[in-house]
């Protein structure tokens, strides 16, 4: 049955490869014991003979346990997954992004292909679908098929036998009664103490609020552009890229821009991908500047790209320009005037 599933998977992949850009997974097994290493073949096909882009293996870090909905008390919601050997792709837990330009692609007609095996292990019992890696070509996320290998993770036989032995029925024993001690009243006394302290705090704060002599100034939140400008100047003073800390510099710069967009337009930019942000920001934001800053940062973080030296100062200037061009102008009231 296992060999039949593998043959069917290869047939489906061969049929899918009739397209242009494709990446798919083929598992060598359909079930393993917990923590047992197993191999997954990663099949890649790209349009053209000199493609460029990124394969993002970080999608494999989190796998949903399909058995969680069946028994939430025994199964974990997500599996603990580890890539043990990145194979010819060279993927590691610390560097999940793989630069396609570093792979020895094989020309095949008008396309380029590559196959390589990675080794994985899952440390939680359950059933999982191994998700396809992300594929980014020319800065665009490529939609991929949703089908993926199904892996069942079970306990080793020796552990299962020990668990069954531990469930043997023991003889019924009589209930042993013990006299009450101070320890038996510990939790009720702690609960009573917390209740009395809460009542005292409520009374204290209410009395302070009613006291006209105590004046609390309202807390003023700086506007989004003021916060962003302050953060950009602080980052500029650190001189990170001048010290060779390119990844830290690009990460902090994009975090400041994402946070500014979130505060300025009430968009959850810190939780979105680059492409999701570009899809929802208003037209007043310069799309070219924003796209360049975010995409180069993605390349540096995921593929360890080394951009030209002059780009760091230019991106800092463009970040200031984005803030200045989109800042919210405050209107003075008649009383302020």
N, C-alpha and C positions, 0 to 999 in steps of 0.2 A: 504493500500500500504506500509506504514511504517513497520507494523508487518511482511509483506511478505519479505521485504528487510532484516530484522533482522534474520528471519528463514533461508533465503538463505545464509546469512553470516555464520551462525552456521554450515550449511551443508558443505560449502566450507572449513571451518576450520577443521571440522571432517575429511574431505577427506585429507587435507594437513597434519594432525597429524599422518598419516600413515608413515611418514618419521621418521627421528631420531631426529635432532635438529631443533626446530621450535619456532618462536614467531610471534604472529599475534594479530590484534586489531579487536574488534567488538564494533561499536558505538550503543548506545541504541536509538538514534534518527538520522534522516537524515537532519533535519533543525532546527535551533535555532535563536532567536533574538540576536542582537549584545550584547555581555557581559553576555549572559545567560549561567549559568553553565550546563554542560552536562557530562554524564558518558561514559567512554570507558573501556570495559573489555579487559585486556591484558592476552592472553593465551600463556603459555610457556610449551614446551615439550623438554626434553633433554635426550640424550643417557646415560644410566647408572643410578645407584642409588646414586651416590655421586659425581655429576659433580661440576666443579668449573669454574668460569668465571665472566664476567661483562655484565650487560645490560645497554646500553648507551641511556638514554632518551633525550640527548641533540639534537637529530635529530628533535624533536618535536618543538624546540624553534622557528624555521623558517619554515613557510609554504608558498608555492607559491600560490598566488591568481589566480585561473584559469580564472577569469573574467577580469583580467588586460588587456589582449590582445584585449578584446571586447571593452572596454572603458577605456583608460589610463587616462582620465581627471577626472573620478569619483572614480575608484577603485584604491586602493594601490597595489603595486606590490607584497608585502609580508604582511601577516597578523600578527597582534600583538597577540601573544598566551601566555597563562599563565596556568601552572599546579597549580590548587587551592588545591588539596588534592592528595597526592601520594598514598593513600590507604595502603594496606598491603605491597606494594613494597617499601614504604618509600621514594619515589623520591621527591625532592624539587628543585626549580630553582637554589639554591646554590649548590646542590649535585645531578647532573643528573645521575651519575653513581651508579648502584646498584650491590652489591656483591651477586652473586647467592648463595654463601655459607651461607648467612644470611636468605635465604628464607625457609619457612617450606615446602619443596618439598614433594609431595606424590608419593611413588613408584607405578608404573603401568607396570607390566611385567618387561621387560629389560630397561624401561625408567622411568623418573621422570617427573611429571607434576605439574603445579601450575596455578591457575587463580586468578586474583585480579582486582579490579576496581579502576581506577584513575578518578579524576574529573578535567575538563578543562574548559576554557572559551576563546573565540575569540572576539577581540574588533575591528574588521574591517569587513565591509560588503563585501560579495563575496562568492566564492565557493572554497573549499579546500579539498585536500586529506591528511588525517592524515598519515604521514610517519611511517613505522615500526621503533621501536627502533633498535639500533645496538646491535649485539650479538657477544661477544668475548669469545671464548672457548679455553683454553690452549694457550693463546696468539695469536690466529688466528681469523681473522674476518670471521664470518660464513655468506655466502650468503643467503639472505632471499627472499621470494616472493615479487614482486613489488605491488601486489594488496593491497589496503587499503581503509578504510571507506571514503565516500564522504559526506562532510558536507556543507550545504548552510546556510550562515549567512545573516539575513535580518534585516531591521530597524523595531522597534516596531510599532504597528498600530497607536499609538497616534502621533509618530513623522512623520509617512508617511502622516497622515491626515493634520498635521500642514504644511508640505511641499507643499501639494496640494493646501491648502488654500492660501499659500503665492504666488502661481502662478496665482491667479485670475487676469484677464486683467483690468488694471487701465485706466481711461479716458486719452485721448491724451491731453497733455498740450503744450502751445506755448513755444518756446525757449526763455529763458531770456538772453539777451546780457549784459555783464558787461564790463566796460572800462578796458583797459590794465593797469597793475601796474608793479612795479619793480619785484614782485614775479613771473610774467609771464616770465621774462627773466633770472630767477635764474639758471635753468638747462643749457641753452645755454652758460651763462657766466662761469659756472663751467667747462663745456666741453672745452671751449676755454682756460681756465686757465690750465687744464690738458694737452692740446695739446702743449701750449707754454712751460710748464715745461718739457715735454718729449723731445721737440726739444733742450732745453738748456742742459738737461742731456746727450743726444746723442752727442752734440758738445763737452761737457766737457770731456767725456770718450774717444772720438776719439782724442782729442788734447793731452790727457795724454798718449795714446798709441803711438802717434807719437813722443813724447818727449824722446830722447835717454838717458836722465839723470835719468829717472825713470825705475828701473829694478825690475821686478816681478819674484821672485824665483818660479819655478814650485812646485806645491803642491805634496808631495810624500805620497803615501798611503802605510801604513805598510802591509807587507805580511800577509796572512790569519793566519799562524801559530804563528806569533808574537802577533797579536791581541788576538788569542785564549789563548795563554799562559798568557798574561797579565790579561785577564778576569778570568781565572782559579785561578791565585794567589790572585786576589782581592776577589773572592768568598771564597777561603780557609781562608783568613784573617777575614772574617765576622763571621766564626764559627756558622753558622745558625743551623746546625743539632745538635751541642752541646748544643744550647739553646732551643732545642725542636721544632724549626721551620722547620720540615721535609719537608712539602709541598713546602715552599718557596725555600729551598735548592735544592730539586729535580727539580723544575721548572727552576731555574736559570742555573743549571748544564746542563739540556737537551737543554735549549735555546742556551747556549754557543756552544755545540756540533753541533746543527742544523745550527747555524750561520757559524761555521767553515766549515762545509760541503758545505754550500751554497757559501761561498767566495772561497773555494779551488777548487770546481769542477763545479761551475756555475750551481748548482742544487737548485731549489726553495724549499729547505728543511724546511724553516720556515712555509711554507704553506701546507706541506704534512703531511700525517699520518705516524705513525711509519712503517707500512707495505709498504707504497709507497716509503719511503726512503730506506729501506732495499732492495727493488726491483731494485733500479737504481744506488746505490753507486758502484764504481769500486771494483774489487776484492782485490785491495791492502788494502782496509779498513777491519779490523778484524770484521767479521760479528757477532761473538759471543759476543765480548765486546760491540759493538754498540747496539745489540739487548737487551742485559741485561740492559744497562743503560736506553734506551728509554722505554722498556716495564715496568720496575719497576716504572719509573716515571709516566706512564699512570695509573698504579694501585694506586699509592699514590694520584694522582690528581682526578681520577674519582671514585674510590671505597674506598678512605680513608684507604688504606692498611697501615700497620705498619711494614716495613721491619726490619730485624735484624740490630742492631746498627753498627756492623762492616762493613756493606755493603756500608755506605756512604763514608768512607775513601777509601775503595777499588775502588768504582766508580770514585772518584777523581783521583786516580792513573791511572786507565784505561783510563780516559779522556786525561790525559797527554800523555799516551802511544799512543793513536790513533793519536794525533796531531804530536808527534815526528816521528811515523812510516810513516806518509803520507805527511809530510811537503814538499813543493816544494823547492828543492835545487836550489839556484841561481847560474848561471854560470858567472864567471868573464870574462870580455872582455880583449883583449890584452892591451888596454889602462889602465884599472883598475889595471891590474897586474903590 
